[in-house]
Amino acid sequence: MMNASAQGDILFPAPSKAEWKNSRVGRYLSKIEERTGQHFATYEEAWSWSASDLQAFWESICDEFGVIEHTPHTAVIADATMPGAQWFPGATLNYAEHIVRELSTRPDKVMVRSRSQTTGSIDWTGARLLAEIGRFQAGLIRSGIGRGDRVAGYMPNIPETVAAYLATTAVGAVWCSVPPEMGATAVIQRIGQLDPALVVAVDGYRWGDRDISREADLTEIRAALPASTMVLLPYLDEDVPIPGGFISYSEFTAETGSVVTPPVPFEHPLVVLFSSGTTGRPKAIVHCHGGFLIEHFKVLGLHQDFGPDDVAFYYTTTGWVVWNLMVSSLLLGTSVVLVDGDPAWPTLDGPWSQWAIAEETETTFLGTSAAYLAHWAHSGIRPADRWDLRMLREVMSSGSPLAADVSGWVYTAVNDSLLLISTSGGTDVGTAFVGGCPLVAVYAGEMSCRPLGVDVDALDPDGKPVQGIAGELVVRQPMPSMPVFFWGDKSFARYRASYFDMYPGQWRHGDWLIHTERNTWVITGRSDATLNRGGVRLGTAEFYAVLDSLPDVTDSMVLHFEDESGMGKLVLALELATNSDVNPEQIRSEVRSTIRSLLSPRHSPDHVVVVPSIPRNKTGKRLEIPLKRIVKGESISDVLDLGVVVNPDDVSATAALIAHALYTVPVRL
């Protein structure tokens, strides 16, 4: 049974000021008070200090977490102009050195717990992970790969990928990653932009009970990147012959070696992350050593309160920024859980569910998607009745807004004493714009706070802050983890067009954001996917909050198609639960009635279409804009990389059903 929590219901109270000492962020702020003579009566006052005095705040983060600088910085922020803010000029450091520091002090502790449907379970200690980093780095050095060279991983979420990432970045080379569920075209579109010196890949993987070979894709990738050294890790079939033009992973890592971490400038490229590619060629977003290091120390060490006693389980692929955040958990001495496989196999509540793995690995932190939580909330199954989740003290939801009733379900069906953190951020900054903190309350359907040092607000078209209504999500001051540049964008033209086209000198992210009277935050949808009905803007999130509460609806999508009337045509696409026996006409009538009564007649859809599945990418985001373009007649191959879609075989049928309701227009393949 779903929890009846409504928007704004309090689910978890804020601790008293006397209880701040129970979390690292509280103890950190107490030290700031002692050092500066300030007094923070509330978290919001502490946030105001952190966002107004960037120099003092980020200097204190370096002190709090013992950031190693081989040459000191001459300023914290020499130029705050965006884009191109100059952080910590003069400083040299190495992101990977700080993880090596933690692993070296915990050689016998299990630091990586890997669960794979392809190869089974394996645990690596700190010493084992260090040894693998050393071996991979020895292969890089032997191959002449070093500072500034690019290394690409076509790898799943397994220990060898973590080792390759850390070995690459430790030596000053630049890492990028694409998950093996992507086909050759999607891979080449991404890593081909970087001219990688080396590509490390697997031969395939198992998803549930299906073996998925990547041998043909690897042949195509190798042909497209003839100058790249190709390293193959037999993963699906350990006896697979190593094809011509490839080096075996075992041969590449045959030599042992001590890990070296030469210092690089603060802004030296660490990793290239790729945008989803659902609205154009994927952007190659470059993040730097120093930016990721201090931002991840802050968000993981303070907002998520990680320490050596924690076990962090993020369900993620290697192509999502959350994977990089997961690896950064090692900065705090926190163990990580890696999972490669279908969490619904053989059943939703089977041994590969995230809850089952959380129990088995004694997870204290679970990072998952709002879509996964909503699916469970509608399943009628209570995880707390099946598994012992008392060790789980924190759940983070990302990928899309978390509905109020699903938020309440977490507390009634999972663990009533955990901290639920609903976040919004992403690839562009490697962290959250809005999220949670141990010092603030949790309200149903809302994001609890702005993180320390992040000057976010909701602005109207004139750049004025608004409250209680949707405004553009804008970051008014620079963050150290903002991209240093886009690869190949030498003039910064694409960078400026992506974030700075509306408010000069301020980052506009493209989301509608509401600042509530409780000082909480609500994302109501993408501002580039706004529904405009007769001049009135409607946010998609309010539709989803209603639709997600319907027991027969597993997933939904809201699309608006403009026409000459000014009202346009509003379409609700519904994916019904597999066990639902409701008549489609009945659900259409119920949806229209519910939308009219809970929202308004203006929200009432022109068409309600039952579809095979709702297109989402692998991080759980609804692909509204690409589907809309396909429905309007554009070719699927021109609009969407099916390699990023969860159910790619359903896209054509879903688009065809919506197009038939609107125009009776065929979908172009």
Steps between C-alpha positions, in 0.01 A plus 500: 500500500635839400558766765254789479767769546416828333734767369670674791414246772791473742659155492820552697551791743807720509732432796537759772815713506621287795476192275716647223802333661363163384598566138823611341336799335377615841844460655657678203265797537575516873868536413416779257305676775795472740746619236300796371287600797185455295187326626283284276157454657382300198647316205367776273721753680801273451411465131481880466853532637634228271342652189600858578862437605622248245864560587462419870264211435709311245821566693331340802403194294864447404596524868217275619591214269878537487534582130861439394652789302852447368527869417268740683225706344543875478125562531184295542322667210701745294222580255133425571384577146287225345580318286871468564524565875856443623517277808808444717762642259848371573379185678622161381337182628369163384146373551606133503773561758233559763333166429837326502558660841181339636562160342855491636377547856242220464683219318297220662157662497255397226468819296319365192208255508414395147182313402476399134247289311782421259779385735345477845613661826847618592641724774820703472696635793681831493823318422340304215360816339836679537676208335261510202543875465876447497480230236276702269718807547812298416329401173423864423856612568643212298275606209622859522165632624521785746400854582228637275441178303147363493402152615149369431321222683232290328450324827229397748483592867768260626821535706728501197323812370558681829867403489539614138337836578722567799817379325428724201426813699785436743752520218345822366319345204130575442232235552169464319251218520206356310302201628498178294123514446571771240554384144793589280342812346426654841848413626676651200287818519633550850856378533579574136499871589802445726740300280575261788847357532355184652162327523441229760189291434313181584380239252142514628292457814201315642175681573273275700510173307600657165856495370578815303812483284688813397746332263350654184483842665866477603599427141314813389650712779851381420451586130382851596796557736800350318757700701368381838654213694218252567498293820243221543384359833323165446194547719205322341722211387832467680622264226419732211792520253666841496437634147766660286569860583422450870718444805364279775430670831715241678794579273452876539496470880766228528761720669465617857583853596465755774234761438640841408295817536694791349343837585314690231345849498165536675320545165671204326241277328402196706205350316279563200130433557248493220155654494214267416507568129121499485475847345815515288859385489609412854695781665846391620506670840847536653538496880824569684700341782454777753133569429385142543727448798377781721136487388480125563669537837232755587191317374605152614673597822251763620164460328510119487708465817722223362778351707709182531213307660266554206418278205372697198291327235413710197306316232662651193662430168851617414362761260318700769663769715368314805763234427777758545335620819490140621872455440562823691344334806842338539635848585332464840615142561147382419457156340305484173259243358516444124207328327489393137168347408123523473351595840161350403635156407353247536229698683469849645547366853763242407860470622621772259265768629684799642347425841629142500850611408486779760425243770764253381776763481391682820454820301462818705436731201292419193508725195216412265257657254161655562361270230621189688350620827168582330490157336542336838251730668236391248590131529325448833815336642660637816880454494515516881286184515745307280844625598681636804567862404577637845859577395366728225523853641469699177327469162580743219259537209602658169424496129157665526280664766384269780123507551359581844327166547813310399701706750257396773515137386877493562440579867213255548626211285881518518626658824329766711823641643709555187579833332342531155689734267327593175749673270527682171833575335681299243772441250564869444628566854564150637289570807164639618348846458233418759489203734509415867704516817494335845423842654169567320154345496365276224167600345300277267560576133756773566877541498615606842764767438764662287839336561770703667688723258237470225328834431185370334173687466180509294495809278237664283581611141632831635745323732308566823456225763148359526337289770194279481500493119729333251810689390810406307758307701800732499840479670608856573861437601756250372551149635844335484348191336354688205654374174832649405395474135330274244740288299544652155317821594805724469304824484271408794208565263313178579574538870357853507197398296429209734490694828545876457264600219223643722672655804848629406755398759257264675452128435148410378453126521172458313277379786193661653557542873261605778626647827237413760404684817679225694833587331476173311522454124292328234602423142189521280656394170734614227450859394564393141213248530246740650133451421341825392119485499354829384790700645503316834813298576437154645782300659521131416589404857152588628348257250741227604427552868136415428559222247761327715238454773268292277545130583445374146750744344863383507640799311381802306609781272348840427542652154368826358464561127448861391234599248340816362241519777760596761379222729676218317437130552590346833581128497544271800677175415444226757683175564273266695611254766551148367255359753233761425169375361352846463327581173693764297185710459444482874853622579465782245183618668652466848811697399300785349276522805794489743700762310201739483417466868852506645658749260263701277289477185788666314713198587249257351660306212369493145622144457583220745702229326595162647849407373735198538752697708608854577836585340761568767877505487715276716507759780121505523430829320191520282591572137218747437662723239638219279167315507313817408727553199451138388122531532513813283666299224876515547701182453575304816860456387538877454349589836588233751790274583315178583807386691403733784138378520384240754246334266621596152273253319190680630586852379356455150171352624461763772558783253266343244213473750536865601533613137189303407302674775621839380544484125498142371861566389744210445820491704816515288763240585 
